[in-house]
Amino acid sequence: MGFFNKIKEGLKKTRDSVVGQIDSMLKSFTKIDEELFEELEELLVMGDVGVATAERICDELRVKVKKDGIKDPVQIHVLLEEIVTDLLKGDEKLDLSTQPSIVLVIGVNGVGKTTTIGKLANSLNNQGKKVILAAADTFRAAAIEQLDIWAERSNCEIVKQCEGSDPAAVVYDAISAAKARNADVIICDTAGRLHNKKPLMDELAKINRIIDRELPDAAKEKLLVLDATTGQNAVNQAQQFREATGITGIVLTKLDGTAKGGVVLAIKEGLGIPVKYIGVGEQIDDLQEFDAEAFAKALFAQN
């Protein structure tokens, strides 16, 4: 299955639910009026786009409809795709401009964090990059073993210590190994922390200090992994983690299993955090680089 078809298939539930309702609503109107915009805004909010983002989309639609002199409600479908594409564009690519670059992966347990790391490592390895994994989630039972399996699958090296060891020490060892072996990218797994567990946030701050001391000039990414099936709860998590740790990007997993794909817009437009990758399936190659144009095209595709 090709790149676009994977995204299209992965967004099927969202497309059938949210966009399907929007299309049905548009067909029920004979003219474009304020009632149409109000119904559209309500459907967007119900589709987990978020209130502020839904308002902005409708405001931009009003401007475009007036400017282009559009009279047919069905034509709004095309305008929506254009607006969504523009809202989602910007900073989608990982910054891996230094050798080594470092990617710190954060997220609560259960969102698919370790699996995401394995798939990302596989993708980068396939691009010819030498990747080292740092097993710095030393608290969760079997987290190190799980990352070990992914290291083998993705043909990447792993740096690890025993369960319960100091996560910052693991990151330090991984940085030392990357320097010695001329690795291109270090990907660090971290404990599945909750925003209200201050000791875990302190531990993340310690990891950041190690990175800043040992690789002061390296390109750094802090990726927060979120489960798309949780909808607006994912937005709340992103907001809390952004305030506590600073985040450069989002990986949104399990998009294929939910009708709440609109949450991508709430995160990018509402919080100003770019989505870097999306998970659209279970296979090792189902973690896709986020492409705003392809996403919008797949979301509004006619079945």
Backbone as a ProteinNet text record, in pm:
[ID]
protein_1_A
[PRIMARY]
MGFFNKIKEGLKKTRDSVVGQIDSMLKSFTKIDEELFEELEELLVMGDVGVATAERICDELRVKVKKDGIKDPVQIHVLLEEIVTDLLKGDEKLDLSTQPSIVLVIGVNGVGKTTTIGKLANSLNNQGKKVILAAADTFRAAAIEQLDIWAERSNCEIVKQCEGSDPAAVVYDAISAAKARNADVIICDTAGRLHNKKPLMDELAKINRIIDRELPDAAKEKLLVLDATTGQNAVNQAQQFREATGITGIVLTKLDGTAKGGVVLAIKEGLGIPVKYIGVGEQIDDLQEFDAEAFAKALFAQN
[TERTIARY]
84.8	0	88.5	58.6	138.6	120.7	207.9	209.1	72.7	15.9	-111.3	-224.6	-226.2	-333.3	-331.3	-210	-200	-265.1	-235.1	-293.9	-445.3	-486.8	-630.5	-703.6	-646.4	-707.2	-705.5	-595	-582.2	-681.1	-725.4	-819.3	-964.6	-987.6	-1121.4	-1230.4	-1204	-1306.9	-1339.1	-1234.1	-1256.3	-1329.9	-1286.1	-1347.9	-1495.3	-1524	-1662.7	-1750.5	-1695.9	-1775.2	-1785.3	-1671.9	-1672.8	-1701.2	-1618.4	-1634.3	-1764.3	-1801.1	-1927.3	-2046.2	-2046	-2154.5	-2154.1	-2033.3	-2022.2	-2077.9	-2039.6	-2088.6	-2240.4	-2295.1	-2441	-2509.5	-2450.4	-2506	-2502.5	-2388.7	-2374.7	-2477.3	-2503.2	-2599.2	-2743	-2765.2	-2901.1	-2933.8	-2830.4	-2851.4	-2859	-2945	-2956	-2880.7	-2842.1	-2764.8	-2666.9	-2566.4	-2466.3	-2511.3	-2547.7	-2590.6	-2531	-2566.1	-2508.2	-2547.8	-2665.9	-2710.1	-2616.6	-2574.2	-2481.1	-2349.4	-2296.8	-2169.3	-2181	-2295.1	-2316.1	-2322	-2389.9	-2397	-2259.9	-2186.4	-2052.6	-1960.6	-1966.7	-1882.4	-1914.4	-2042	-2083.7	-2030.2	-2037.2	-1986.6	-1835.2	-1764.6	-1618.8	-1581.6	-1655.1	-1629.4	-1657.5	-1765.5	-1798.1	-1693.2	-1622	-1517.2	-1381.5	-1377.4	-1255.8	-1155.9	-1205.2	-1118.3	-1088.6	-1178.7	-1162	-1242.2	-1291.6	-1380.4	-1308.5	-1190.7	-1117.8	-1080.7	-1036.4	-995.9	-1117.2	-1228.5	-1352.1	-1396.9	-1387	-1423.3	-1333.8	-1203.5	-1110.3	-1138.4	-1162.7	-1191.5	-1314.7	-1417.9	-1541.7	-1522.1	-1443.7	-1413.9	-1340.9	-1243.5	-1169.2	-1258.9	-1350.4	-1445.4	-1533.7	-1582.5	-1667.2	-1594.2	-1466.3	-1385.2	-1368.9	-1334.9	-1312.6	-1441.4	-1552.8	-1681.6	-1718.8	-1698.3	-1730.8	-1635.7	-1505.8	-1403.8	-1422.3	-1450.4	-1461.1	-1603	-1696.2	-1833.8	-1900.5	-1869.7	-1921.8	-2066.2	-2152	-2294.1	-2337.2	-2266	-2306.2	-2245.4	-2328.4	-2276.4	-2179.6	-2200.6	-2115.7	-1970.2	-1948.1	-1812.4	-1731.4	-1798.8	-1729.8	-1636.7	-1668.8	-1584.2	-1440.2	-1425.1	-1292.3	-1223.9	-1299.3	-1242.6	-1193.8	-1268.2	-1228.7	-1093.5	-1076.1	-949.5	-833.8	-854.2	-749.8	-715.6	-816	-793.7	-723.2	-768.2	-706.4	-559.7	-530	-391.3	-305.9	-355	-279	-258.6	-361.2	-350.7	-246.5	-233.7	-146.7	-1.8	23.8	159.2	253.9	382.3	486.4	553.8	686.8	771.5	737.4	691.4	656.4	778.6	889	1007.3	1088.9	1145.6	1238.9	1366.4	1421.3	1551.3	1659.7	1725	1834	1959.6	1985.8	2088.1	2229.9	2245.6	2380.8	2412.7	2541.1	2581.6	2656.9	2598.9	2465.1	2356.9	2235.2	2115.9	2051.5	1968	1907.3	1756.2	1684.4	1538.5	1495.2	1433	1382.1	1233.8	1191.6	1052.1	981.4	871.6	798	655.4	589.5	448.5	406.6	279	228	222.5	219.7	211.7	83.3	96.2	-21.3	-47.4	31.7	6.2	80.2	168.1	245.3	381.9	437.7	564.4	681.2	699.9	814	799.6	678.4	653.4	685.3	646.9	676	826.4	900.6	1046.5	1104.4	1056	1103.4	1074.9	954.6	917.1	995.8	1018.5	1098.5	1242.4	1297	1434	1444.5	1344.6	1343.7	1340	1255.7	1243.6	1375.7	1440.1	1566.6	1677.8	1677	1776.3	1762.1	1637	1611.1	1655	1668.1	1717.5	1870.5	1932.8	2078.6	2142.3	2062.3	2116.4	2152.2	2264.1	2304.3	2236.3	2153.8	2069.8	2111.4	2118.1	2139.3	2017.5	1962.8	1849.7	1899.3	1844.6	1877.4	1756.9	1772.8	1662	1652.7	1606.5	1603.4	1469.9	1377.7	1258.9	1296.4	1359.1	1413.6	1318.7	1197.6	1104.9	995.1	945.9	835.4	886.8	819.2	857.9	856.8	962.9	978.3	998.3	1008.8	1029.7	1161.7	1266.8	1398.7	1396	1331	1320.5	1241.1	1136	1053.5	1135.8	1215.4	1298.3	1408.6	1455.7	1557.5	1504.9	1379.9	1317.9	1309.1	1270.3	1259.3	1396.4	1499.1	1634.6	1677.1	1642.2	1676.1	1596.8	1467.3	1381.8	1427.4	1469.2	1505.5	1654.3	1727.1	1871.1	1947.6	1917.9	1983.5	2052.1	2153.3	2220.2	2136.7	2153.4	2082.1	2180.3	2161.3	2238.6	2141.7	2174.5	2081	2158.1	2086	2137.1	2027.8	2045.3	1945.6	1822.8	1711.8	1587.6	1608.9	1555.1	1566.6	1689.4	1775.3	1896.3	1861.5	1959.7	1939.5	1918.3	1801	1774.8	1875.5	1914.8	2009.3	2144.6	2180.8	2307.4	2300.8	2184.7	2166.4	2182.7	2122.8	2133.1	2278.3	2348.3	2489.7	2570.2	2545.9	2616.3	2584.3	2458.5	2417.6	2485.7	2497.2	2565.8	2713	2774.8	2916.4	2934.1	2842.2	2848.5	2829.2	2735.6	2708.5	2830.4	2897.9	3018.6	3128.1	3145.5	3253.2	3227.6	3098.8	3065.7	3015.5	3025.6	2981.5	2835.9	2752.5	2609.3	2546.7	2438.8	2369.2	2260.1	2190.3	2074.7	2072.2	2043.3	2017.8	1868.8	1798.5	1657.5	1646.3	1595.6	1587.8	1444.5	1423.6	1297.5	1299.4	1184.1	1176.7	1060.6	1059.4	952.6	817.7	715.5	580.3	525.3	557.8	530.4	392.5	335.7	213.4	249.6	173.4	209.1	209.4	135	127.2	229.5	317.4	420.7	550.7	566	678.8	814.1	837.9	969.7	1006.4	906.5	932.9	966.2	901.7	935.4	1076.3	1111.3	1247.2	1349.9	1315.3	1405	1423.9	1314.2	1323.5	1411.1	1399.3	1484.1	1631.4	1657.1	1794.4	1849.7	1765.9	1805.7	1838.1	1754.4	1777.8	1909.1	1941.5	2068.9	2188.1	2178	2285	2302.4	2190.7	2195.4	2257.6	2212.8	2264.9	2413.7	2457.9	2600	2687.1	2639.9	2720.8	2707.8	2592.4	2569.7	2509.4	2584.7	2528.2	2485.5	2551.2	2522	2441.6	2395.6	2323.7	2180.9	2130	1987.3	1909.3	1810.3	1734.4	1586.1	1523.4	1378	1320.4	1211.5	1136.7	999.5	977.5	853	760	637.6	535.8	446.8	438.1	352.8	214.1	113.2	-25.2	-110.6	-210.8	-305.4	-424.7	-441.5	-548.3	-687.2	-702.2	-834.7	-887.2	-798.6	-842.7	-895.8	-888.8	-950.1	-899	-992.9	-956.2	-864.7	-867.5	-774.9	-630.4	-608.3	-474.2	-430	-523.7	-492.3	-453.1	-527	-495.9	-357.7	-326	-193.1	-84.2	-105.9	-6.7	16.8	-90.9	-78.9	1	-27.4	40.8	188.4	218.9	358.3	435.5	369.2	435.9	477.7	389.1	418.9	528.4	531.3	625.9	763.7	769.9	897.6	940.3	846.8	879.7	877.1	803.3	787.3	810.3	884.1	907	813.5	749.1	660.6	578.5	478.1	384	392.2	384	358.7	219.4	129.5	-8	-31.6	-49.6	-64.4	-211.9	-234.7	-366.3	-473.5	-430.8	-528.2	-622.7	-574.2	-657.1	-769.3	-759.6	-858.2	-958.5	-967.5	-1054.2	-1119.1	-1231.6	-1296	-1255.7	-1154	-1116.3	-990.6	-970.6	-853.5	-849.4	-962.2	-966.7	-879.5	-839	-754.1	-619.8	-578	-455.3	-464	-579	-599.2	-599.1	-661.3	-666.6	-526.6	-439.2	-302.9	-218.5	-223.8	-138.6	-185.1	-313.8	-365.8	-388.8	-445.4	-480.1	-360.3	-260	-144.7	-16	-18.3	101.4	213.4	178.7	279.3	264	368.1	354.2	344.6	265.1	260.2	370.7	460.5	575.8	551.7	481	453.4	312.8	253.1	124.5	133.4	65.5	58.9	-72.3	-64.6	-187	-201.3	-138.7	-150.8	-53	-56.6	23.3	160.8	178.1	302.3	419.6	541.3	661.7	677.4	619.7	631.3	504.5	419.5	294.6	306.1	428.6	451.9	493.4	411.8	433.1	476.9	573.3	605.6	480.3	454.6	332.7	349.6	251.3	248.2	111.8	110.1	-15.5	-105.7	-46.3	-125.4	-185.3	-102.5	-150.6	-257.5	-238.2	-334.6	-470.4	-469.9	-595.2	-662	-581.3	-634.8	-700.8	-634.1	-688.6	-813.8	-813.3	-926.6	-1052.1	-1034.7	-1151	-1173.3	-1100.1	-1114	-1256.3	-1304.6	-1435.9	-1415	-1489.2	-1472.6	-1514
-119.3	0	124.5	220.7	342.3	435.4	537.5	634.5	700.4	756.2	827.1	732.7	614.9	519.6	473.5	464.1	427.4	534.2	660.4	769.8	773.4	756.9	758.4	647.5	527.1	414.8	438.8	497.3	524.5	628.1	716.7	822.4	787.2	662.1	623.5	650.6	616.2	634.8	781.9	865.5	1009.3	1064.5	1022	1071.2	1031.1	905.4	858.4	930	953.6	1014.2	1165.9	1233.8	1380.4	1440.7	1405.4	1465.2	1417.2	1293.4	1242.5	1324.2	1359.3	1441.4	1581.2	1636.3	1770.6	1770.2	1669.1	1661.7	1647.7	1565.1	1548.5	1680.4	1751.5	1880.8	1980.8	1987.5	2082.1	2053.9	1926.3	1889.1	1923.4	1939.7	1971.8	2120.8	2201.7	2346.1	2382.5	2480	2529.3	2660	2723	2847.6	2854.1	2938.9	2957.7	3074.5	3045.1	3151	3124.8	3208.6	3198.9	3069.6	3020.6	2893.6	2779.4	2782.1	2680.2	2686.3	2805.9	2820.1	2773.7	2802.9	2761.4	2609.2	2545.5	2397.8	2336.4	2397.3	2347.9	2358.4	2471.4	2491.2	2387.3	2358.4	2258.6	2119.9	2084	1953.5	1943.4	2052.2	2052.6	2033.7	2100.6	2085.4	1941.5	1884.8	1744.7	1649.2	1691.7	1609.6	1629.6	1686.6	1703.5	1803.8	1894.2	1998.8	2105	2118.6	2221	2345.7	2415.1	2530.5	2644.1	2682.9	2796.4	2768.4	2645.2	2608.9	2604.3	2551.8	2547.4	2689.7	2781	2921.5	2982.7	2955.9	3011.9	2957.9	2828	2767.4	2833.1	2850.5	2910.3	3057.3	3129.7	3270.3	3280.2	3190.2	3191.5	3150.1	3058.6	3017.4	3134.7	3210.7	3326.1	3421.2	3446.8	3538.1	3483.2	3353.7	3291.6	3288.9	3255.3	3248.3	3384.6	3487.4	3623.9	3669.4	3643.8	3687.7	3621	3489.6	3414.1	3412.4	3472.4	3478.6	3343	3252.1	3114.8	3110.7	3043.2	3033.8	2891.5	2792.4	2651.2	2594.9	2552.2	2497.4	2379.8	2298.2	2180.5	2220.5	2340.4	2387.1	2414	2423.8	2448.4	2332.3	2212.6	2094.9	2122.6	2178.1	2208.2	2317.4	2420	2530	2479.6	2388	2330.7	2260.3	2182.9	2112.1	2211.3	2321.5	2423.9	2486.9	2520.1	2585.5	2491.8	2365.8	2267.2	2245.9	2238.6	2223.4	2339.1	2462	2580.3	2583.1	2541.3	2541.2	2441	2328.6	2221.2	2234.8	2320.4	2333.1	2399.9	2358.8	2424.6	2334.9	2321.6	2249.3	2101.8	2038.5	1896.2	1805	1849	1763	1764.4	1647.3	1639.5	1715.7	1785.2	1850.3	1750.3	1694	1598.8	1651.2	1780.5	1849.7	1833.7	1775.1	1758.6	1609.6	1580.8	1442.4	1438.6	1378	1319.2	1423.3	1391.3	1463.4	1377.6	1440.5	1364.2	1384.5	1275.4	1278.3	1220.2	1303	1259.9	1231.3	1109.5	1069.3	1057.4	1132.2	1146.9	1097.7	1052.4	1013.7	923.5	929.2	845	700.4	607.9	466.1	436.2	349.4	305.3	376.4	479.4	555.1	496	397.6	338.7	401.2	450.8	524.4	437.6	323	237	180.9	145.1	98.1	207.4	330.5	444.6	462.1	448.9	461.2	355.9	232.4	125.4	151.9	200.8	229.9	348.5	449.1	565.3	524.1	439.6	389.9	313.8	231.3	154.9	246.7	350.4	446	518.9	565.1	638.1	545.5	421.5	323.9	297.2	290.9	270.2	388.7	505.9	625.5	633.2	527.5	522.6	586.5	618	680.1	574	597	507.7	554.9	468.3	505.2	427.3	499.1	434.9	462.8	357.4	370.1	373.2	463.9	472.1	424.9	313.3	255.1	323.7	449.5	529.6	521.5	435.6	403.7	284	314	206.6	165	223.7	195	96.7	105.6	17.8	-123.2	-218.5	-358.8	-394.6	-454.2	-505.3	-397.6	-269.3	-162.7	-180.5	-219.4	-237.5	-355.1	-464.2	-581.4	-549.7	-470.5	-433.9	-351.6	-256.8	-174.7	-258.9	-357.6	-449.9	-522	-564.8	-634.8	-541.2	-416.8	-319.5	-285.2	-280.1	-253.8	-361.7	-487.1	-599	-592.1	-561.8	-553	-442.9	-330.8	-214.8	-208.5	-311.5	-321.3	-200.5	-164.3	-50.4	-96.3	-21.9	-51	3	-57.6	-12.2	0.5	105.7	125.4	110.7	22.4	-6.4	-38.6	-27.7	-73.6	-160.7	-198.9	-285.8	-204.4	-276.1	-211.6	-136.9	-15.8	65.8	154.5	147.6	231.1	375.5	462.9	606.4	633.7	684.7	710.4	808.1	910.9	1009.6	945	844.3	773	693.8	637.8	564.5	660.1	778.7	878.4	922.7	941.8	978.8	872	745.2	634.9	630.2	657.9	655.7	767.7	883.7	996	962.5	904.5	864.3	761.6	664.8	562.1	623.2	717.8	782	858.5	927.5	1002	905.9	797.4	701.4	625.7	602	519.4	600.4	733.9	822.3	797.5	782.7	763.8	894.2	881.8	1000.1	1049.5	954.6	990.3	906	972.9	903.8	922	811	819	768.1	853.7	819.9	787.6	667.3	631.9	692.2	733.8	788.1	723.6	738	678.3	734.1	649.9	692.6	780.5	906.6	998.8	1062.6	1092.9	1170.7	1311	1409.2	1549.1	1584.1	1509.4	1543.4	1469	1392.7	1321.5	1403.7	1494.8	1587.6	1518.2	1413	1348.1	1300.5	1256	1212.9	1331.9	1445.1	1565.6	1613.1	1599	1634.3	1546.1	1418.4	1324.3	1363.2	1406.4	1450.6	1575.4	1665	1784.4	1745.6	1643.3	1594.5	1539.6	1463.3	1410.5	1526.2	1628.9	1744.8	1814.7	1821.8	1885.6	1805.5	1672.7	1586.5	1611.6	1616.4	1638.5	1775	1879	2014.6	2025.2	1950.1	1954	1876	1757.7	1669.3	1697.9	1750.3	1781.9	1922.5	2024.3	2160.1	2214.5	2170.8	2226.4	2131.7	2021.3	1922	1966.2	1920.8	1936.7	1848.8	1906.9	1833.8	1838.4	1724.6	1715.5	1653.9	1713.1	1653.6	1617.8	1488.3	1441.5	1385.4	1433.3	1380.5	1284.8	1160.5	1060.7	1066.8	1081.9	1090.8	987.4	938.7	840.6	916.2	909	984.5	944.1	820.8	773.5	846.9	918.6	991.4	1130.8	1173.1	1299.2	1419.7	1494.4	1619	1595.6	1476.1	1444.9	1451	1414.4	1423.7	1570	1659.1	1802.5	1851.7	1808.1	1847.8	1797.7	1673	1619.6	1702.4	1736.4	1814.5	1949.3	2011.6	2142.1	2130.6	2027.5	2010.8	1976.5	1890	1854.8	1971.7	2049.5	2166.5	2263.6	2285.1	2378.3	2324.1	2192.2	2132.5	2108.3	2072.5	2026.2	2095.2	2159.8	2211.1	2096.7	2111.5	2004.8	2065.2	1993.2	2043.5	1978.7	1869	1802.7	1692.3	1649.8	1546.5	1426.1	1307	1184.9	1137.8	1131.1	1093.7	950	859.5	718.1	677.9	560	493.6	573.4	652.5	728.8	637.8	519	426.7	366.7	377.9	316	412.5	534	633.9	724.4	784.5	887	1026.3	1032.7	1160.3	1222	1197	1251	1402.2	1466.8	1613.6	1672.8	1589	1635.3	1688.1	1643.6	1696.1	1847.3	1896.4	2040.7	2113.7	2052.4	2114.9	2131.5	2033.4	2038.3	2140.9	2136.8	2226.3	2370.5	2393.8	2529.5	2582.1	2497.5	2543.1	2561.7	2473.3	2478.3	2524.5	2528.4	2571.6	2468.8	2340.8	2233.9	2154.1	2144	2070.9	1919.8	1855.2	1709.9	1663	1577.4	1532.9	1395.7	1309.2	1174.1	1133.5	1045.2	986	834.2	764	618.6	576.3	501.5	463.8	312.2	236.9	91.5	22.7	-109.6	-190.3	-228	-221.5	-269.2	-176.3	-227.2	-151.4	-26.8	-29.8	85.9	172	156.4	232.1	363.2	397.4	530	619.8	720.3	803.7	944.4	999	1140.9	1221.4	1321.4	1399.5	1491.9	1491.5	1576.9	1644.8	1776.4	1849.1	1836	1848.9	1843.8	1704.3	1600.2	1462.5	1429.7	1478.1	1453.7	1514	1641.3	1708.6	1643.4	1606.8	1541.7	1408.2	1331	1201.5	1219.1	1322.4	1347.9	1383.2	1460.7	1508	1428.7	1317.8	1236	1180.5	1173.1	1111.9	959.6	885.8	738.8	676.6
0	0	0	-87.9	-99.2	18.3	23.7	133.4	152.6	43.6	55.8	94.2	32.9	62.7	207.9	266.1	408.7	496.1	464.7	542.6	521.1	395.9	364.9	440.6	438.7	509.5	660.4	709.8	852.8	903.7	814.7	854.7	821.9	782.5	735.8	840.1	966	1069.4	1090.9	1091.9	1107.8	985.8	867.9	743.9	737.8	768.6	762.8	864.5	982.6	1089.3	1074.4	1084.3	1088.7	951.5	852	719.3	653.8	682.1	629.5	677.5	806.2	861.4	802.1	783.1	724.6	582.1	502.6	364.7	360.3	449.2	453.9	489.2	583.6	624.1	508.3	437.4	326	216.7	191.7	87.9	126.9	257.3	303.2	290	262.7	247.2	98.9	67.8	-70.3	-88.5	21.7	13.6	130.4	115.5	221.7	307.8	432	524.5	663.3	757.1	891.6	962	932.3	992.3	950	822.8	773.5	851.7	868.4	939.8	1085.9	1147.9	1287.1	1298.6	1205.7	1206.6	1180.3	1086.9	1054.1	1174.9	1242.8	1361.7	1468.6	1486	1584.6	1548.5	1420.3	1375.8	1393.8	1368.7	1386.3	1533.7	1622.1	1766.4	1809	1759.8	1791.4	1736.2	1632.1	1571.6	1634.6	1756.1	1835.4	1777	1694.5	1639.9	1745.6	1842.2	1946	1912.4	2013.9	1992.9	1920.2	1969.8	1910.7	1765.3	1738.3	1601.9	1509.6	1558.5	1478.5	1442.3	1539.2	1514	1407.1	1417.4	1319.6	1179.4	1168.7	1037.9	975.3	1055.6	1003.2	967.2	1046.3	1013.6	879.6	859.7	732.8	616.5	642.3	538.7	495.6	593.1	561.6	466.8	498.4	416.6	274.9	263.8	132.5	49.6	113.2	43.1	-14.7	67	22.5	-88.1	-68.5	-164.4	-300.6	-299.1	-424.1	-481.8	-409.1	-457.5	-469.8	-375.5	-382	-330.4	-406.8	-371	-335.4	-390.8	-374.1	-244.6	-148.9	-22.5	-40.7	-143.5	-165.5	-190.3	-246.4	-275.6	-148.4	-35.6	91.9	125.7	77.6	100.1	53.7	-64.5	-120.2	-40.1	-2.2	77	213.2	272.4	402	391.4	285.2	265.2	255.1	183.4	168.7	303.6	381.3	510.8	607.4	612	701.2	664	535	490.9	541.8	524.4	568.4	719.2	794.4	941	990.9	920	967.3	921.9	826.1	771.4	870	862.2	940.6	1040.9	1028.6	1125.6	1138.2	1028.9	1038.1	1045.2	990.3	979.3	1108.3	1142.8	1254.9	1221	1319.9	1301.7	1342.1	1242.8	1265.3	1195.2	1214.4	1135.9	1189.8	1308.2	1364.1	1380	1397.9	1425.2	1558.5	1661.8	1659.5	1686.6	1645.9	1690.5	1799	1880.9	1990.4	1993.7	2012.2	2018.3	2152.3	2234	2364.7	2348.5	2382.3	2360.5	2495.3	2506.9	2632.5	2611.1	2717.4	2706.2	2819.6	2854.1	2962.1	2914.3	3009.7	2974	2897.5	2798.6	2724.5	2593.6	2561.6	2438.1	2318.3	2343.7	2234.6	2218.6	2329.3	2325.7	2279.3	2342.5	2308.3	2167.1	2128.8	1992.6	1891.6	1924.8	1836.9	1819.8	1928.6	1921.6	1827.5	1840.3	1753.4	1606.6	1577	1438.7	1384.3	1469.6	1428.2	1399.8	1487.4	1468.1	1336.7	1307.8	1183.3	1062.3	1069.5	959.2	934.1	1040.6	1026.8	977.6	1026.6	981.5	830.8	784.4	641.7	557.2	621.2	551.8	553.4	610.2	612.5	733.9	834.6	955.3	1058.9	1128.3	1236.6	1364.5	1421.5	1535.8	1660.2	1773.3	1903.2	1991.2	2049.9	2140.8	2284.8	2364.1	2506.6	2586.4	2658.4	2735.4	2872.1	2870.3	2993.4	3067	3020.7	3099.8	3186.2	3299.7	3383.1	3494.5	3497.9	3607.1	3569.7	3447.2	3406.7	3381.5	3439.9	3422	3274.4	3228.6	3090.9	2985.4	3025.5	2926.2	2852.8	2927.7	2866.8	2769.8	2810.9	2724.6	2598.1	2613.2	2498.4	2398.6	2449.2	2360.7	2296.8	2370.9	2318.1	2193.7	2199.7	2086.3	1965.9	1991.6	1882.8	1824.7	1909	1859.5	1760.5	1794.1	1705.6	1575.4	1587.1	1467.7	1372.7	1430.8	1348.7	1318	1361.7	1333.3	1388.1	1512.6	1578	1706.5	1748.1	1874.7	1990.9	2107.8	2226.8	2342.6	2421.6	2544	2660.5	2755.4	2864.7	2992	3102.4	3232.2	3293.6	3417.6	3481	3522.9	3543.1	3585.8	3716.7	3725.8	3846.6	3851.6	3749.5	3748.8	3713.4	3723.6	3702	3552.2	3512	3369.7	3307.9	3383.8	3331.5	3301.4	3380.8	3358	3226.9	3196.6	3071	2953.1	2964.8	2857.6	2840.4	2951.3	2945.5	2871.3	2904.1	2838.1	2688.4	2654.4	2513.2	2434.9	2496.4	2430.9	2409.3	2511	2499.5	2387.6	2380.3	2276.4	2138.2	2127.5	1998.3	1948.4	2040	2002.3	1956.4	2029.8	1999.5	1869.1	1838.3	1721	1602.2	1612.1	1502.8	1463.7	1564.2	1536.9	1489.5	1412.4	1361.1	1455.3	1517.6	1599.9	1727.5	1840	1966.8	1996.7	2017.1	2056.7	2200	2288.6	2431.8	2472.5	2519.5	2583.7	2724.2	2774.6	2910.7	2983.5	3115.3	3195.9	3153.8	3158.9	3124.4	3233.8	3223.3	3334.5	3322.4	3434.6	3441.9	3486.1	3438.4	3463.9	3612.7	3695.1	3837.4	3923.1	3859.2	3933.7	3929.2	4022.8	4017.2	4016.5	4095.1	4088.5	3947.3	3872.3	3736.1	3646.3	3671	3595.4	3631.5	3760	3802.7	3733.7	3718.7	3651.8	3505	3440.4	3301.4	3290.3	3388.2	3389.9	3404	3482.5	3500.5	3368.9	3297.6	3166.1	3071.7	3073.7	2987.8	3020.4	3148	3188	3135.7	3141.7	3088.9	2938.3	2867.6	2722.2	2691.3	2762.2	2737.9	2770.6	2870.6	2908.3	2810.1	2769.8	2686	2536.5	2495.9	2354.3	2340.8	2383	2387.3	2251	2145.9	2012.8	1924.3	1981.7	1901.2	1871.7	1757.9	1728.8	1825.7	1892	1994	1961.5	1968.7	1954.6	2081.1	2130.5	2241.6	2187.2	2166.2	2106.1	2213	2213.5	2303.3	2224.5	2271.4	2206.4	2270.4	2185.6	2232.5	2161.3	2231.5	2178.1	2119.4	1986.5	1920	1968.7	2016.7	2057.4	2180.6	2251.2	2371.8	2340.5	2213.8	2173.5	2249.8	2309.2	2377.8	2498.2	2555.5	2664.5	2615.9	2490	2431.4	2423.9	2392.8	2388	2526.7	2628.5	2766.6	2807.3	2771.2	2802	2735.5	2609.1	2534.7	2601.3	2646.8	2712.2	2842.3	2919.3	3048.4	3029.7	2934.6	2909.6	2850.6	2767.4	2708.7	2818.1	2913.4	3022.6	3113.6	3132.6	3227.6	3167.9	3040.1	2984.6	2856.7	2787.9	2655.2	2555.9	2448.4	2349.3	2211.3	2126.2	1990.4	1888.9	1927.7	1832.1	1895	1820.2	1863.7	1771.6	1831.2	1754.4	1795.9	1700.2	1730	1683.8	1780.6	1749	1740.5	1683.5	1681.8	1607.1	1507.2	1428.4	1352	1315.8	1238.8	1322.7	1454.5	1541.8	1600.5	1545.1	1606.8	1503.6	1541.6	1459.6	1507	1593.7	1656.5	1594.4	1463.7	1395.6	1391.9	1416.5	1420.3	1529.3	1625	1734.4	1682.5	1563.2	1501.9	1488.8	1446.4	1430.2	1563.3	1663.7	1796	1853.9	1829.1	1882.7	1807.8	1675.2	1594.5	1603.2	1579.3	1577.5	1719	1804.8	1939.3	2030.3	2018.5	2108.8	2040	1907.6	1835.8	1836.5	1859.6	1859.2	1730.3	1648.6	1522.8	1542.5	1460.4	1456.9	1362.6	1412.4	1332	1267.9	1340.4	1289.1	1329.6	1248.6	1283.7	1268.2	1357.4	1351.1	1289.5	1179	1106.8	1091.6	1182.5	1175.2	1267.9	1266.5	1359.1	1304.4	1172.3	1112.2	1140	1123.9	1156.8	1070.2	949.7	860.2	860	961.3	966.7	1045.1	1088.7	1145.1	1029.2	999.1	881.1	920.7	845.3	862.4	831.8	913.3	893	773.7	686.6	568.8	568	591.4	607.8	485.7	367.1	244.1	223	244.1	227.1	331.2	454.6	562.3	526.3	485.5	451.8	331.2	231.9	112.2	147.6	236.2	278.1	362.8	447.5	535.9	456.8	349.4	273.1	144.4	129.3	8	-1.6	-124.1	-147	-152.3	-73.4	-71.1	-204.5
[MASK]
+++++++++++++++++++++++++++++++++++++++++++++++++++++++++++++++++++++++++++++++++++++++++++++++++++++++++++++++++++++++++++++++++++++++++++++++++++++++++++++++++++++++++++++++++++++++++++++++++++++++++++++++++++++++++++++++++++++++++++++++++++++++++++++++++++++++++++++++++++++++++++++++++++++++++++++++

